[in-house]
Amino acid sequence: MIPAKVAAAVLWRYGEPGGVEPGGFVKALLEAFAHADPMNHRLLAMGFAEYGEAMWLAQNRPGGIEKLRAIVGEAQERGASGAAAR
């Protein structure tokens, strides 16, 4: 499962709506994933599985960006409904 924070960082990397600029380390990590060949992508994902999955979706799956947007949107809806219930 990809957390909304990870999905938002990957969306930012690709300049997509719903993206949120991450900190410096995550920016560098996303760049490493973006430039990695398949073997190095797998190696990076061993330490950063959620980022690896999200980047793989964005780079290789039809509808991957839309899936990441949906993850962020659902988290925002949960946050808004949680705030309204208080």
Sequence and secondary structure as in RCSB ss.txt:
>XXXX:A:sequence
MIPAKVAAAVLWRYGEPGGVEPGGFVKALLEAFAHADPMNHRLLAMGFAEYGEAMWLAQNRPGGIEKLRAIVGEA
QERGASGAAAR
>XXXX:A:secstr
   HHHHHHHHHHTT TT     HHHHHHHHHHHH  HHHHHHHHHH HHHHHHHHHHHHSTTHHHHHHHHHHHH
HHHHHHHHHH 
